[in-house]
């Protein structure tokens, strides 16, 4: 199951949740505790993997002969 990252539209709190399906929105746990209703939207998060053989500064790490 994928882990999605959400940000609350009212308080700005960022949190992660595991969802079985493609999630577009969720409810903020901070606002929920305070008795408020707010919807948190999915945000684009950084990837957790690196592609071997490519360097962002220099291009490909192996130089052609």
C-alpha positions, 0 to 999 in steps of 0.5 A: 500500500502506498504512503501519501503525504498530505497538507492541511488547508487550514493549519498547514500541518503535513502528515503521512497516511497509508491508503489502499486506493489513490487518495486525493484528500484526507482529514487533518488529525490536528484539526480533528482533535480540536473539533474543527473540520478541515480537508488536507490535500495530497502534496507531491513529496520527494522520492526516496530512491536514486537512479544509479549512473546519472549525476545531476551536475555532470550527467552520466557518471561513466564517460564515453571512451 
